[in-house]
Amino acid sequence: MAELRRVDPKTLVPNPNNPRSSIGSLEELRKLALNIKAIGILHPPAVRELEDGRLMIVAGHRRTEGAIYAGLTEIDVYVGDQSEDLDALAAVSENFVRLDMTEPEQWHSVTRLREQLGYTDPQVCAALMVTPSYLKRLSLLAKLHPPILDAIALGRGPDERQRKIIAQASLDEQRNAWAEMFSESVEDDEDPAEYRVKAEDPEDTVAWGALARNLEQKEWYARNARFGDDLARKHNIVWMEDLFAEADTDSRYTLDATAYAAAQQDWLDNERPENSIVLTSDEYGYARAPEGFITMGTWMATQEGEVIGYGLNPRTLKIVEERCRPYSAAKVNHSGGSATPEAPRERPDVSGTGHKMIGEIRTVALREALGEVSETADPWDLIAALLLALEAENVRVHGDASGNNWSEPTARTLAMADLFPEGSLVRDEKLIRRHAVTVLQSILNCDVSMHSGSGLPAQLVGVLFGADQKMPSMAFEAFLKCYSKPGITKAVQAEGLAPQNTGKEMRAALMNHVGEGHWLPEVASFAQAQDVWTQKQKKKQAKIRELESVMNDEDLEEMPEDDFEEAADDEADLSSGPVVSVTESASEEPFPPETPETAPEQTAHNEAMQFMRDHLEIVLAA
């Protein structure tokens, strides 16, 4: 006969046929234990009595583990009398049917706890294991039009910024904007203001950005528009007068952001000047040149092939202009301001595309290698790897893979929240190791990029954890095509094959030779980074010792300037590994050149002091 019984959770026997193979991460178990401490176990685990009198868990393994982790010595269990077959069905259905609560459901539950049961916000946060900021975010749902809540429940809702803008508008304004958006999506007898997004609808059914702009209480002025009256009438823009505007200015404005943006885009698509190009923009509204072009600084001299690019800033809805030039344009001669042709370059063995492909494949292999040691890595190895990561060229950190956008926490933020929740370290070895690996995976990459690539330190971490073993065979057509003819000739000769007449024949010979085997050229391996790193460190230390000697002798005036230029060249040559021919950024300058009239006098002493400041940490460690 079924009964409720109070037992020690440690005496319960796990079900060998438990359909849930994992109880989740240690972090999730810790949260469950804190929740159990705060409000107890709401649903007692279901158990069945075995022939020897022990109790076996049918459903509730996580609740049992949470109770043990919380230090409880007794919990209630529901002892059933069903058969073993029904136990299996109950265990599967208990895990299979359960779904997470949607945000609207969470908000309705929180509202009931507050208003009907009298719980305070701190009590709600403690019981539900949520932060006050999350509770505040849920409170915005009370100010949203019901169809918007339905979309959020389907996982199709606006992002956090858009949600705040929409919630600031009145329900009537939201209803009208929603009706305008779906006026052509409903039948004649349906109200477009009550249109509900369906699960089978496309992801972009609701233009949340346009809806937020339309509801944002902001004036869009005619003086900032590129379009004229014809396009204004085409897009049904009705201008209003700003009575408080300054005299002699165009004071017309509209509150219809959607129509204003459409008219600007119409001008951009159909009425911009001939021979101009269209710029793209990132999520922050910064203009980006299209493929094949690069933007120019205002200080740069006019160059052959230069064009004007126009783009629409998604936040200000203004048309921006940028001077652009093709990648192949002449290189600027800053000394005279005129343009001089670039000198022809000898083609390297592997092209920039090939090195980029190597970097992407290396990144996958590195992260796989790190993932395999997430439970077994030596802590000292992890500490060394983290030190290398901090030395990485992208330590600012550009290219962090853990956050999809600026509003989401990074792996480092989540690690600090778990390891130092109340200011003291949670001394859990598994938790520390897991977060250390996660942070390494998020920061380090082998991409060939001057802004977000990690450079040699990432490759050394790959050596440390055996990432070469995760590299696939590189004997495939797309990669081998990146070799020049001299480069592919060296590759086939290294395999003991005879050179052929054409690169195509040599690629085919190499692929046939490798077959189903594994071929990894030295240039693509992680191991080659060790020699490059060693050379870099030796040259850096030698230059430091040389500069220290010069400083001690107080003979700076006689030191050739070429020595400093050579030191800078050494740094540039070795910082990114193998030399890559990338002509796209060859003529870019981050700052305008200084003219002879404004440039400060550069002496050998100034350069020596700057070099010493840049490498001060090495001088102190020597």
N, C-alpha and C positions, 0 to 999 in steps of 0.2 A: 504494500500500500504506500502511495506517495506521501512523503512527509518532509518538513523543514527541520534540518538538523544543524547544530553548531559544532564545528570541528576545527582542528588545527590545519591551516592550509598546506603546511609542509607534509602532512600525511596523505594528501590526495595523490592518486596515481595518474600520470598523464595518459591520454588516449593514444595508443600506438598508431591508430588510423586517423589522427587529427587532420582534417583537410587543410588547415592553416599551418604551413610548414615553418613559419617564422612568427615570432611575437613582435617583430618590429625592432627598431633601433633602441639602444640604451636610453637615448634622450626621450623617446616616446614612452618607454617604460617608466622613466623617472617622473614624467608629467602625470601618467596614470596613477602612480603611487601617491603623489602630492594631492591629486584629486580625491583619491580614496581616503587619505588622511583628513581632508577637509569635510567631505560629506558622506563618507562610507561607501559601501557597495550597494548600488540601487537595485541591481538584479542579481540575486544569488546565482553562482554557477550551478549548472545542472550536472548531477553525478548519478552513477549506477553502482549498486553494491555487488562486488564480485563474490565468488564462492568462498574465498578465504576471509571475507569480512571487510576487505579493503574497499575504499570508494574510488572509482575511476571517473575522471572528468569526461563528460559528454560535450558540454559547451561551456566556455568560460575560462579557457587556459590563460588568456591575458589578464583577466580579473584576478585569477589565482596568483599569477606571478607578481602582479602589482601589489597585492595584499602582502605577499612575502617580502617584497622589496620595501614596503612601508613599515615592516616590522610588526604586523598584526599576528597575534597568537591564536585568535579564533575568528572565524567568519561563518555566516549562514550559508548552507548549501541546500539545494532542492534535490532530494533523493527520489528518483523516479523508479517505476516498476515496469517500464516498457522493455521490449525485446532488444537484442543487440542490433538487429536490422533497423528498427526504428531509431535507435541511438545514432547510427551512421547517417540516416536521413536528416535527423534533427541537427547534427553537427554541421553537415554541409549547408543546409538551408539557413542556419543561424548566421553563417559567415557569408553565404552567397547573396542573400536577399538584402542584407543591410546596406544602406546608402548613407553618405554623409549628408548632413542638413544643409540646405541652401542658405544663402545669406538672409533672404526674407524670412525663412523659417527660424533662423537664429534670432533675428530681431523680434519677431512675434513672441518667441520664448522669453527673451530678455525683458520685453515690455510686461509680460505677465508676472515675471519674478519681481519686477520693480513695483508695478502699480497694484497688483492683486495680493501679492504675498509680502510686500514690504521690505524686500531685500535692498541693501545699499549697493552702490556701484563697487566698492572694494570687496564686498561679500560675493557679488556676481563674478568679478574678475578672478577671485580665488577659487571659486567653485568650478568655473568653466575653463580655467587656465588660459585666460586671455589678458592682454594688456589694456590699460585704460584707453590708449590711442585706438586700439581695435574696436573697443566699445563705442568710442566717439565716431569712428568711421561707420559703424552699423547704424548709428543714430541718424545719419543722413538719409537712410531709407524712408524714414517717416515723412520726408519732404519731397518724395518722388512720385510722379504720375504712375498709377498702377500698371499700365503696360510696360513701363520701364522696369518695374520690379519683376515682372514676368520674364523679361529678357535677361535680367541679372540672375534669376533662378535657373535659367538655361545655360548660364556661363557665357552669355553674349553681351554683357553689360559694358558700360563705359569704363575707362581707366579712372584712377583716383582724381586726377586733376579735372577731367571732364565731369565726373560725378559731383564735385564741389560746385562747379559753375552751374550745372543744371539744377542742383538743389537750392541755389540762391534765387532762382526764378520762382515766381508763384506757380501754383498748380494749374491755374488757368492759362498762364503763358506757356507752360510745358505742354498742356493739352492742345493748344492752338498750333504750336510748333510741330508736335507729333502728327496732328491732323494734316498739316501742310505737307509733311514728308511722305505720308502714305495716302494722299488724296487720290492717286491713280492706282493704288494697289488693292482697292476694295470694290465690291459690287455696289450697284446704285443704292440699294436699301441698307447698306452698312455704314456705320459711323467711323470715318478714318481715325478719329481721335481715340477710338477703342481698339485699334488694330493690334493684334497679338502676334509677336514673332513666334514662329514654329520651329521645332527642333530640326526639321528637314530643310529649312530655309538656308540659303548661302550665308557664309560667315560675315560678308559685308552687307547684309540686308539693311542694317541700321548704320548710317553715316554719323557716328557719335561725334566726330570732330566738327562736322557741319552743324549738328544740333546744338552743341555747346557754343559755337560761335554765334549762332542765331539767337540764343538765349542770353548771351553775355551782354550786359548793359553797357554798350560802347558805341560811340559815334564813329562812323566811317566817312571821312571827308572827301568831297569831290576834288579838292586841291591835291590830294595824294593819289588820285586815280589817273591811269594812263588812257582809259577809254573815254570816248566822247559821248555826246548826247544820243547818237544813233544806238550805240551799244547799251546805254542806260535805258532807253525805251525798249530795246529788244529784251532786256532782262527784268523789265517792270520795276525799275528803281524809281522811287518817288523821293525827290530831294526835299529836305526841310531846311529852314534857315536858322542858323545859330545867332540869336539876337545879341549875344554877348561877345561875338568875335571882334577882332581888331578891324579897324577901318582899312579899306583897300585890299582886303583878302577875300578869297572865295569861301564864304561861310556855309555853303550847302553841305548837308550831311544826310546819311541814311542810317537806320538801325538794322537794316536787313543785311547781315553779314554774308549770308549765303548768296544772295543776288549780287552783292558787291564783288565777292570772290569769283563768281562765275563770269562777270563782265571783265574783270582783270585777266582771267585765264583766256577768255575769248580774244582780247587784244593781243595777248602773248602768242596765241596759236595762229592768228590770222592777220594781225595788223602791225606787228613789230617790223622795224626797218629791214630792208633786203640785206642779204649776206650776213645777217646776225645769227647767233645761235641761242638755243634755250638752255638755261642753267637749271640744275636740279638743286634741291635744298635738303639739309639733314633735319632731324627732329627738333633742332634748336633754331632753325631758320637761317643758318649760314649757307651762303651760295656755294655751289660746287660746280666746277666745269665738267662738261660731258666727256665721255671717253674720247681720247685723241687730242684733248686740249688741256691747257693748264692756265690758271689765273695769273695775272701779272700785278706786281705792286705799282702803286701810283708813281713811284719814284723812278721806275724803269723806263729807259728810252724806247721810242716807238720802234717796232720790229716789223720786218716783212711778213706778211700773212696774218697780221694781227686783226682780230675781229672783236665786236662788242657782244657780250652775252647778256641776256635778260632772263630774270627768274622771278617767281612769285614767292615772297616770304609768307609761310603758312600762318604765322602768328600776327604780323602787322598788316598783312594783305597788301603790302606795297610791292611795286615792281623794282627790283634791284638791278644795277648795272655793274658789270665787271669787264675789264679788258682781258682778253684771252689770246693765247697763241697756240699753234699746233706744237706737238712734242718735237717735231723735226725742224722747228724754226731755228734761225741762226743764233749762236751763243752770243750773249752781250759782252762787249769789251768795256768793263767798268772804268778803265783808265781814261778812255777817250769818249765814252758814251756811244760809240758807233758799234755796228754789228759786224762780227767776223765769223766766217764759216767754221764749223767744228772740224777738227782734224780727224781723218779716218782712224778708226780703232781696229786693232786686231781682234778678230772674233775669238772668244774664249772657248775652251773645250766643251763646256756646258753652258747653255744660254741662261738668261735670267729666268725664263719660264721654267727651265729644268730645275734651277735652284729653288724656285718657288714651290714646284711640285715636291721636291725633296723635303722642304720645310714642312709642308702640310702632312706628308706621310710620316715624317719623323714625329710630329706632334701627336698623331694618333698612336704611334708605337710607344712614345714616352708615357702617355696617359694610361695605356693598357698596362705597361710595366709597373707604374705606380699603383694602379688599382689592384694588381695581384699581391702587393705587399702591404695592403692596408691593414691586415690583421697580424702580420708577422714581422714587419720591418724592425730592424734594430733601432732603438731610440736615438742612439748617437749618429747613425746614418741619417736619420730624419733631421736631426739638428744641423748636421753639416749641409744637408740639402736645402734647408730653410735659409741658412746663411748664404748659400750660393744664390738662392732666389732673391734675397735682399740686395745682392750685388748685381742682379740682372739689369739689363739695359731698359727694361720696361717697369722699373720699380715704382713709377709715379702713381698709379699703375695704369697704363693704357692696355687695352685688350683683355681686361679681366673677363673670363668666360662665365663667371658665376652670376652676374647680374644682367638681365635682358634690357633694362633701361635704368635711368638715373634714380628712379623711385624704389627700386628693389634692393634689398640688402645683399652685400657680397659675401663670399665664403668667409672672409676675414671677420666681417661683422657678426655673422652667425656663430663663428668659432668663439669669439669673445663673449657672446651672449650665453653660450653653453659652458665655457670654461671658467668664466668669472661672472656668474649671475648676480652675486651680491658683493663683488669686490675681492673675494677670496677664491683661490684656484680650486676647482673640483678635481681632486686627485684620483682620477679614474684613468688608468693606463690605456684602456681600449678607446675611450672617448678622446683622449689627447692625441693618440696615434691616428685615429680616423680623421679628426679635424686637420691635423698636420698634413696628411695626404691630400685631403680635399682642397686645402689652400694651395698646395704645390700644383695640383692639377689646374686650378683656376688661374694662377699667375703665370706659370711657365708655358712657353710655346716655342716652337722652332720656326715660326713664320719668318720669311724674308721681308722685313718691314723696318724702315728707319724710325718709325714712331712707336710701334707696339710689339716688335719682336724682342725676345729675351736674349738673343745672341748666344755666345759661348757658354755662359753658366747653365742654360737649359740643356745643352748638349752634354755637359759634364755630369749633370744629374742623370741623364740617360745612360751614361757610362756606369755611374754608380749603381743603378738598378737594372742593368742588363736590357736596355731598350732595343739594342741591336737585334736581339732575339725576336722582337715583335715586328721588325721591319719585314714587309713582304718582298718577294722577288721583284727586282726592278727591270727585269728583261721583258718589257712590254712596249709595244710600238709607240704609244703616245710619249713615253719618257725618252726612248732611244732617239726619237726624232729631234730632241733638244740638243743632241750632240752635233758638233761640227764634224766635217770629214776627218780632220786630224784627230779629233777627240774620239770618234768611233773606231778609228784605226788603232789607236792606243788600247782601247777597250778590248777589241778582238784579239790583238797580239798578246795582251795580258792573259787571255784564256788559252793561248797556244794555237790560235787560229791564224790562217794566212789572210792578209789583206785582200779585199776584192776591188773591183773597178769602181763601184759606186757605193755611196752610203747606204742605199736601200738594200743592196746585196749583203753588205756587212751586218746590217741590222737583222736581216733574215737569218744569216749564218749564226749570229750570236743567240737569237731566240731558239733556233733549232738545236744549238749546242746545249743550252740550258735546259730546254724541254720543260719537264715538270719539276725540275730541281730549283735551287735557290741561288740567285745571283744578286749580290749587293756590292756595287762599286765603292771604292774607298771614299770617294767624294760624298757619297750619300750616307756613310756610316756615322754613328755617334763617336766611335773611337778616334777618328781623325782629329777631333777637337782637342785632344790632349796635347798633341804636338804644337798646334797653333797657339793654345793657351800658354804652353811653356815658353815659346818664342816671345810671346807678348810680354810675359812677366820678366824674362831676362832683359829684354830691351828697355822696359820701363825702369827696372832697377839700375841698369847700367847708366841710363840717362840721369837718374836721380843722383847717383854717385858722382857723375861727371859735373853736374850742376853744383853739388855740395863742394866739390874741390874748387870750382871756379869762384864760388861765393867766398870760400875761405881765403883764397889768394887775392881777393879784391882786384881781379884783373878782368872785370866784365867788359871794359871798353874794347879789349882786344879779341873778345870771343866772336867768331863769325856768326852772322844772323842765320846762315844756312843750317847751323846745328839745331836751332829751335824749329825751323821749318821741317827739318828731317824728323825731329821728335814728334811733331804734329802729324806728319805723314805716316810715321810708324803706328801711331794710335789709330788713325783712320783705316789703314790697311788691315790691321789685325783685329779690330773691334767687332767686325761682322763675319769673321771666318773667311772663306774663299772669296776671291775677287769676283764681283758680279757686274756684268755690263748692263746697266739700267740707264738708258739715255733720257728717260722721262724727266728725271729730276736733276740732270747734270748741270743745268744752268740756273737752277733756283738759288736765290739768296734770301736768308731769313730776315736780313735787315738791309736798309739802303746803304750803299757805299759812301764812305766819308770823302768829301772833297779835300784837296790839298789845303784849302783855306780853313776848313773846320776840323780836320783830323788832328788829334793830339800827337805831339812828337813821340815816336816809338823808339826807345833806346834798347840796347841789349839788356840793360839792367831791368827795365820795365818788363820785358818779356820773360826774363829769368824769374822775377818775383811772381809773375802770373802763373808760370808753370809750377813753381813751388807751392803756390796756394792751391792749385788744382789737385796736387798730389800730396797735400799735407799729411793725410792719414798714413801714407806709405812712409814718409820721412819719420813720423813718430814711432812707427812700428819697427823701423830698421834698428 
